[in-house]
């Protein structure tokens, strides 16, 4: 018999010592396998709030924010322009670090549940998760490159702002569903759950999701990186066999 997630969270809640308001959370799965047929996955984040005393009357309501961040790394954003009848790269801005995937789910509007100061401190919003740009003096509108990066990755489902998608019951139990698209990369996806009151963070819980290739995909990836000569020879042999098989098939059909 499968135990509901909210019941597991409640049992975890009872077993912890009290210290103010504390978030206790878990994930429906902490491992995601990337295969040739992978079409995306959905992660259920659930938990509860542990408190040592009733909420004082008049206090701002409790809010919950969940973030999931994929592996980050530097990248270059190029701007194309038409030169002599063809499109070429003409200007570039370098990003010191940008997550390959980033999702933010909140129990309300992000601007209402988190102040700008707390956002700057914890880098919660999508723009804050991207590190500062390094732009040459010849690129006066570097902000446009940021907007382009955000727009492209939002269209690909890699950057998601899910306002109001965290369900909070009686300021105690919460759940959120985060979708991982089919085009995510391999790596560790850090997950953070924030409790806020009046826009200020009062507690935080950190965990992680391991996204990795398995089966033949994993073997090909490891072989290509650790034994490139063997991988190259294998690719040539497969291509030769495929060409021979196609030729033999055509001859058979024509005979």
C-alpha positions as YAML, in Angstrom:
chain: A
units: angstrom
residues:
- id: 1
  name: UNK
  ca: [0.00, 0.00, 0.00]
- id: 2
  name: UNK
  ca: [1.39, 3.36, -1.04]
- id: 3
  name: UNK
  ca: [1.39, 6.05, 1.66]
- id: 4
  name: UNK
  ca: [0.19, 9.49, 0.44]
- id: 5
  name: UNK
  ca: [2.89, 12.15, 0.29]
- id: 6
  name: UNK
  ca: [1.09, 14.54, 2.64]
- id: 7
  name: UNK
  ca: [0.90, 11.79, 5.29]
- id: 8
  name: UNK
  ca: [4.63, 11.11, 5.00]
- id: 9
  name: UNK
  ca: [5.30, 14.83, 5.41]
- id: 10
  name: UNK
  ca: [3.07, 14.95, 8.49]
- id: 11
  name: UNK
  ca: [4.88, 11.97, 10.07]
- id: 12
  name: UNK
  ca: [8.24, 13.65, 9.37]
- id: 13
  name: UNK
  ca: [6.87, 16.80, 10.93]
- id: 14
  name: UNK
  ca: [5.98, 15.08, 14.19]
- id: 15
  name: UNK
  ca: [9.42, 13.52, 14.53]
- id: 16
  name: UNK
  ca: [11.42, 16.76, 14.45]
- id: 17
  name: UNK
  ca: [12.33, 19.05, 17.35]
- id: 18
  name: UNK
  ca: [10.62, 22.43, 17.29]
- id: 19
  name: UNK
  ca: [12.56, 25.61, 16.57]
- id: 20
  name: UNK
  ca: [10.42, 28.52, 15.43]
- id: 21
  name: UNK
  ca: [8.91, 27.85, 12.00]
- id: 22
  name: UNK
  ca: [10.79, 25.19, 10.09]
- id: 23
  name: UNK
  ca: [10.14, 23.63, 6.70]
- id: 24
  name: UNK
  ca: [10.23, 19.84, 6.34]
- id: 25
  name: UNK
  ca: [10.09, 18.67, 2.73]
- id: 26
  name: UNK
  ca: [10.70, 15.74, 0.39]
- id: 27
  name: UNK
  ca: [10.53, 14.88, -3.32]
- id: 28
  name: UNK
  ca: [8.51, 12.22, -5.10]
- id: 29
  name: UNK
  ca: [11.74, 11.13, -6.80]
- id: 30
  name: UNK
  ca: [15.38, 12.08, -6.41]
- id: 31
  name: UNK
  ca: [16.67, 10.24, -9.49]
- id: 32
  name: UNK
  ca: [15.63, 10.85, -13.10]
- id: 33
  name: UNK
  ca: [16.89, 8.53, -15.85]
- id: 34
  name: UNK
  ca: [17.61, 9.97, -19.29]
- id: 35
  name: UNK
  ca: [16.96, 7.42, -22.02]
- id: 36
  name: UNK
  ca: [16.33, 7.58, -25.77]
- id: 37
  name: UNK
  ca: [12.58, 7.57, -25.06]
- id: 38
  name: UNK
  ca: [12.67, 10.18, -22.27]
- id: 39
  name: UNK
  ca: [9.81, 12.64, -22.81]
- id: 40
  name: UNK
  ca: [10.10, 14.64, -19.61]
- id: 41
  name: UNK
  ca: [9.23, 14.03, -15.98]
- id: 42
  name: UNK
  ca: [7.23, 15.63, -13.21]
- id: 43
  name: UNK
  ca: [8.61, 16.09, -9.70]
- id: 44
  name: UNK
  ca: [6.21, 16.42, -6.77]
- id: 45
  name: UNK
  ca: [7.61, 18.55, -3.95]
- id: 46
  name: UNK
  ca: [5.69, 18.15, -0.70]
- id: 47
  name: UNK
  ca: [6.23, 19.08, 2.90]
- id: 48
  name: UNK
  ca: [4.98, 20.73, 6.05]
- id: 49
  name: UNK
  ca: [5.78, 23.55, 8.43]
- id: 50
  name: UNK
  ca: [6.87, 22.75, 11.96]
- id: 51
  name: UNK
  ca: [6.20, 25.43, 14.56]
- id: 52
  name: UNK
  ca: [6.55, 25.55, 18.34]
- id: 53
  name: UNK
  ca: [3.68, 27.97, 18.97]
- id: 54
  name: UNK
  ca: [0.49, 29.16, 17.25]
- id: 55
  name: UNK
  ca: [0.84, 31.90, 14.66]
- id: 56
  name: UNK
  ca: [0.35, 35.29, 16.37]
- id: 57
  name: UNK
  ca: [-2.71, 37.15, 15.15]
- id: 58
  name: UNK
  ca: [-1.93, 39.95, 12.76]
- id: 59
  name: UNK
  ca: [1.25, 38.38, 11.35]
- id: 60
  name: UNK
  ca: [1.59, 38.34, 7.55]
- id: 61
  name: UNK
  ca: [0.52, 35.05, 5.94]
- id: 62
  name: UNK
  ca: [3.03, 32.29, 5.40]
- id: 63
  name: UNK
  ca: [4.25, 31.79, 1.82]
- id: 64
  name: UNK
  ca: [6.27, 29.03, 0.15]
- id: 65
  name: UNK
  ca: [8.73, 29.23, -2.76]
- id: 66
  name: UNK
  ca: [10.26, 26.21, -4.52]
- id: 67
  name: UNK
  ca: [13.19, 26.48, -6.93]
- id: 68
  name: UNK
  ca: [14.84, 23.77, -9.03]
- id: 69
  name: UNK
  ca: [18.12, 24.62, -10.75]
- id: 70
  name: UNK
  ca: [20.04, 22.54, -13.25]
- id: 71
  name: UNK
  ca: [23.82, 22.57, -13.81]
- id: 72
  name: UNK
  ca: [25.14, 26.07, -14.48]
- id: 73
  name: UNK
  ca: [28.00, 27.18, -16.69]
- id: 74
  name: UNK
  ca: [29.37, 30.04, -18.80]
- id: 75
  name: UNK
  ca: [28.01, 30.76, -22.23]
- id: 76
  name: UNK
  ca: [28.14, 33.37, -24.99]
- id: 77
  name: UNK
  ca: [25.08, 35.06, -26.44]
- id: 78
  name: UNK
  ca: [25.53, 36.26, -30.03]
- id: 79
  name: UNK
  ca: [23.62, 38.80, -32.06]
- id: 80
  name: UNK
  ca: [23.29, 38.16, -35.78]
- id: 81
  name: UNK
  ca: [23.12, 40.80, -38.50]
- id: 82
  name: UNK
  ca: [22.86, 40.73, -42.27]
- id: 83
  name: UNK
  ca: [26.19, 41.40, -43.99]
- id: 84
  name: UNK
  ca: [26.66, 41.13, -47.76]
- id: 85
  name: UNK
  ca: [23.40, 39.22, -48.06]
- id: 86
  name: UNK
  ca: [24.13, 36.59, -45.37]
- id: 87
  name: UNK
  ca: [23.48, 36.40, -41.63]
- id: 88
  name: UNK
  ca: [26.63, 36.44, -39.50]
- id: 89
  name: UNK
  ca: [27.50, 36.84, -35.80]
- id: 90
  name: UNK
  ca: [28.44, 40.48, -35.17]
- id: 91
  name: UNK
  ca: [28.23, 41.11, -31.41]
- id: 92
  name: UNK
  ca: [28.52, 38.92, -28.34]
- id: 93
  name: UNK
  ca: [28.06, 39.13, -24.61]
- id: 94
  name: UNK
  ca: [29.53, 36.56, -22.22]
- id: 95
  name: UNK
  ca: [27.57, 35.18, -19.28]
- id: 96
  name: UNK
  ca: [29.76, 34.05, -16.41]
- id: 97
  name: UNK
  ca: [27.18, 31.49, -15.24]
- id: 98
  name: UNK
  ca: [23.64, 30.58, -16.29]
- id: 99
  name: UNK
  ca: [21.65, 27.53, -15.20]
- id: 100
  name: UNK
  ca: [20.74, 25.07, -17.94]
- id: 101
  name: UNK
  ca: [17.32, 24.74, -16.28]
- id: 102
  name: UNK
  ca: [15.57, 26.86, -13.69]
- id: 103
  name: UNK
  ca: [12.03, 26.72, -12.31]
- id: 104
  name: UNK
  ca: [10.44, 28.90, -9.62]
- id: 105
  name: UNK
  ca: [7.08, 27.90, -8.11]
- id: 106
  name: UNK
  ca: [5.39, 30.14, -5.55]
- id: 107
  name: UNK
  ca: [2.24, 30.18, -3.42]
- id: 108
  name: UNK
  ca: [1.47, 33.71, -4.66]
- id: 109
  name: UNK
  ca: [2.87, 36.36, -6.94]
- id: 110
  name: UNK
  ca: [6.66, 36.35, -6.62]
- id: 111
  name: UNK
  ca: [6.78, 40.10, -6.03]
- id: 112
  name: UNK
  ca: [4.33, 39.72, -3.15]
- id: 113
  name: UNK
  ca: [5.98, 36.76, -1.37]
- id: 114
  name: UNK
  ca: [9.62, 37.88, -1.64]
- id: 115
  name: UNK
  ca: [11.20, 41.32, -1.33]
- id: 116
  name: UNK
  ca: [13.82, 42.55, -3.79]
- id: 117
  name: UNK
  ca: [16.43, 42.50, -1.02]
- id: 118
  name: UNK
  ca: [15.75, 38.85, -0.20]
- id: 119
  name: UNK
  ca: [15.73, 38.02, -3.89]
- id: 120
  name: UNK
  ca: [19.16, 39.58, -4.25]
- id: 121
  name: UNK
  ca: [20.46, 37.66, -1.22]
- id: 122
  name: UNK
  ca: [19.13, 34.23, -2.18]
- id: 123
  name: UNK
  ca: [19.02, 34.61, -6.00]
- id: 124
  name: UNK
  ca: [15.50, 33.23, -6.29]
- id: 125
  name: UNK
  ca: [14.02, 34.87, -9.40]
- id: 126
  name: UNK
  ca: [15.14, 33.75, -12.85]
- id: 127
  name: UNK
  ca: [17.09, 36.94, -13.70]
- id: 128
  name: UNK
  ca: [18.89, 36.76, -10.33]
- id: 129
  name: UNK
  ca: [19.88, 33.14, -10.97]
- id: 130
  name: UNK
  ca: [21.92, 34.30, -13.97]
- id: 131
  name: UNK
  ca: [25.28, 35.72, -13.00]
- id: 132
  name: UNK
  ca: [26.43, 39.14, -14.17]
- id: 133
  name: UNK
  ca: [27.19, 39.69, -17.83]
- id: 134
  name: UNK
  ca: [30.61, 40.68, -19.03]
- id: 135
  name: UNK
  ca: [30.11, 42.94, -22.02]
- id: 136
  name: UNK
  ca: [32.55, 44.88, -24.07]
- id: 137
  name: UNK
  ca: [32.20, 48.66, -24.38]
- id: 138
  name: UNK
  ca: [31.15, 48.13, -27.99]
- id: 139
  name: UNK
  ca: [27.91, 46.47, -26.84]
- id: 140
  name: UNK
  ca: [25.87, 49.27, -25.25]
- id: 141
  name: UNK
  ca: [22.64, 47.28, -24.81]
- id: 142
  name: UNK
  ca: [23.87, 44.18, -22.99]
- id: 143
  name: UNK
  ca: [20.51, 43.91, -21.26]
- id: 144
  name: UNK
  ca: [18.94, 42.95, -24.59]
- id: 145
  name: UNK
  ca: [21.17, 39.88, -24.67]
- id: 146
  name: UNK
  ca: [19.87, 38.89, -21.22]
- id: 147
  name: UNK
  ca: [16.30, 39.26, -22.43]
- id: 148
  name: UNK
  ca: [17.06, 37.14, -25.49]
- id: 149
  name: UNK
  ca: [18.56, 34.35, -23.37]
- id: 150
  name: UNK
  ca: [15.56, 34.37, -21.03]
- id: 151
  name: UNK
  ca: [13.09, 34.39, -23.92]
- id: 152
  name: UNK
  ca: [14.73, 31.50, -25.76]
- id: 153
  name: UNK
  ca: [14.98, 29.28, -22.71]
- id: 154
  name: UNK
  ca: [11.45, 30.12, -21.60]
- id: 155
  name: UNK
  ca: [10.16, 29.10, -25.03]
- id: 156
  name: UNK
  ca: [12.10, 25.82, -24.73]
- id: 157
  name: UNK
  ca: [10.55, 25.17, -21.30]
- id: 158
  name: UNK
  ca: [13.94, 25.40, -19.60]
- id: 159
  name: UNK
  ca: [13.09, 28.52, -17.57]
- id: 160
  name: UNK
  ca: [9.73, 28.45, -15.78]
- id: 161
  name: UNK
  ca: [7.99, 30.95, -13.50]
- id: 162
  name: UNK
  ca: [5.06, 29.16, -11.83]
- id: 163
  name: UNK
  ca: [3.36, 31.80, -9.73]
- id: 164
  name: UNK
  ca: [0.55, 30.50, -7.54]
- id: 165
  name: UNK
  ca: [1.41, 26.86, -8.32]
- id: 166
  name: UNK
  ca: [2.39, 25.94, -4.74]
- id: 167
  name: UNK
  ca: [-0.68, 24.69, -2.88]
- id: 168
  name: UNK
  ca: [-0.55, 25.71, 0.79]
- id: 169
  name: UNK
  ca: [-3.13, 24.23, 3.18]
- id: 170
  name: UNK
  ca: [-3.78, 25.97, 6.51]
- id: 171
  name: UNK
  ca: [-0.28, 27.47, 6.58]
- id: 172
  name: UNK
  ca: [1.08, 23.97, 7.31]
- id: 173
  name: UNK
  ca: [1.03, 21.46, 4.41]
- id: 174
  name: UNK
  ca: [2.20, 22.34, 0.91]
- id: 175
  name: UNK
  ca: [2.69, 20.67, -2.46]
- id: 176
  name: UNK
  ca: [4.14, 21.78, -5.78]
- id: 177
  name: UNK
  ca: [4.61, 20.07, -9.14]
- id: 178
  name: UNK
  ca: [7.69, 20.88, -11.22]
- id: 179
  name: UNK
  ca: [7.94, 19.67, -14.83]
- id: 180
  name: UNK
  ca: [11.30, 18.65, -16.25]
- id: 181
  name: UNK
  ca: [11.18, 18.88, -20.08]
- id: 182
  name: UNK
  ca: [12.65, 16.29, -22.42]
- id: 183
  name: UNK
  ca: [15.56, 18.57, -23.37]
- id: 184
  name: UNK
  ca: [17.17, 18.83, -19.92]
- id: 185
  name: UNK
  ca: [20.87, 18.08, -19.48]
- id: 186
  name: UNK
  ca: [22.54, 15.54, -17.23]
- id: 187
  name: UNK
  ca: [23.69, 16.62, -13.78]
- id: 188
  name: UNK
  ca: [22.63, 17.45, -10.23]
- id: 189
  name: UNK
  ca: [19.53, 19.66, -9.95]
- id: 190
  name: UNK
  ca: [19.59, 21.59, -6.70]
- id: 191
  name: UNK
  ca: [16.19, 22.11, -5.09]
- id: 192
  name: UNK
  ca: [15.41, 24.80, -2.51]
- id: 193
  name: UNK
  ca: [12.24, 25.37, -0.50]
- id: 194
  name: UNK
  ca: [11.83, 28.77, 1.19]
- id: 195
  name: UNK
  ca: [9.36, 29.83, 3.86]
- id: 196
  name: UNK
  ca: [8.62, 33.55, 3.86]
- id: 197
  name: UNK
  ca: [6.54, 35.99, 5.89]
- id: 198
  name: UNK
  ca: [6.07, 39.56, 4.81]
- id: 199
  name: UNK
  ca: [8.50, 38.95, 1.95]
- id: 200
  name: UNK
  ca: [11.34, 37.86, 4.28]
- id: 201
  name: UNK
  ca: [12.85, 34.36, 4.28]
- id: 202
  name: UNK
  ca: [12.37, 32.68, 7.68]
- id: 203
  name: UNK
  ca: [13.58, 29.18, 6.81]
- id: 204
  name: UNK
  ca: [15.08, 27.18, 3.95]
- id: 205
  name: UNK
  ca: [15.37, 23.50, 3.04]
- id: 206
  name: UNK
  ca: [17.84, 22.16, 0.44]
- id: 207
  name: UNK
  ca: [17.89, 18.86, -1.41]
- id: 208
  name: UNK
  ca: [18.83, 17.62, -4.90]
- id: 209
  name: UNK
  ca: [17.67, 15.59, -7.90]
- id: 210
  name: UNK
  ca: [20.17, 13.44, -9.80]
- id: 211
  name: UNK
  ca: [19.52, 13.44, -13.56]
- id: 212
  name: UNK
  ca: [21.70, 10.94, -15.41]
- id: 213
  name: UNK
  ca: [21.87, 8.86, -18.58]
- id: 214
  name: UNK
  ca: [21.31, 5.12, -18.22]
- id: 215
  name: UNK
  ca: [21.61, 2.05, -20.44]
- id: 216
  name: UNK
  ca: [23.07, 2.33, -23.94]
- id: 217
  name: UNK
  ca: [22.90, 6.15, -23.77]
- id: 218
  name: UNK
  ca: [25.16, 6.14, -20.72]
- id: 219
  name: UNK
  ca: [27.59, 3.68, -22.34]
- id: 220
  name: UNK
  ca: [27.85, 5.79, -25.50]
- id: 221
  name: UNK
  ca: [28.38, 8.98, -23.49]
- id: 222
  name: UNK
  ca: [31.13, 7.47, -21.34]
- id: 223
  name: UNK
  ca: [32.81, 5.82, -24.33]
- id: 224
  name: UNK
  ca: [32.80, 9.03, -26.38]
- id: 225
  name: UNK
  ca: [34.47, 10.98, -23.57]
- id: 226
  name: UNK
  ca: [36.81, 8.37, -22.10]
- id: 227
  name: UNK
  ca: [37.72, 6.31, -25.20]
- id: 228
  name: UNK
  ca: [37.34, 8.67, -28.17]
- id: 229
  name: UNK
  ca: [39.50, 6.56, -30.53]
- id: 230
  name: UNK
  ca: [37.43, 3.43, -29.94]
- id: 231
  name: UNK
  ca: [34.22, 5.45, -30.22]
- id: 232
  name: UNK
  ca: [35.36, 6.94, -33.55]
- id: 233
  name: UNK
  ca: [36.28, 3.52, -34.97]
- id: 234
  name: UNK
  ca: [32.96, 2.11, -33.80]
- id: 235
  name: UNK
  ca: [31.09, 4.96, -35.48]
- id: 236
  name: UNK
  ca: [32.96, 4.33, -38.76]
- id: 237
  name: UNK
  ca: [32.20, 0.58, -38.61]
- id: 238
  name: UNK
  ca: [28.52, 1.24, -37.94]
- id: 239
  name: UNK
  ca: [28.36, 3.70, -40.83]
- id: 240
  name: UNK
  ca: [30.07, 1.20, -43.18]
- id: 241
  name: UNK
  ca: [27.73, -1.59, -42.11]
- id: 242
  name: UNK
  ca: [24.68, 0.64, -42.54]
- id: 243
  name: UNK
  ca: [25.80, 1.62, -46.05]
- id: 244
  name: UNK
  ca: [26.42, -1.99, -47.01]
- id: 245
  name: UNK
  ca: [23.07, -3.11, -45.56]
- id: 246
  name: UNK
  ca: [21.20, -0.36, -47.41]
- id: 247
  name: UNK
  ca: [22.95, -1.23, -50.69]
- id: 248
  name: UNK
  ca: [22.23, -4.94, -50.25]
- id: 249
  name: UNK
  ca: [18.60, -4.18, -49.51]
- id: 250
  name: UNK
  ca: [18.17, -2.10, -52.66]
- id: 251
  name: UNK
  ca: [19.81, -4.81, -54.78]
- id: 252
  name: UNK
  ca: [17.46, -7.39, -53.31]
- id: 253
  name: UNK
  ca: [14.39, -5.27, -54.02]
- id: 254
  name: UNK
  ca: [15.46, -4.63, -57.62]
- id: 255
  name: UNK
  ca: [16.18, -8.30, -58.36]
...
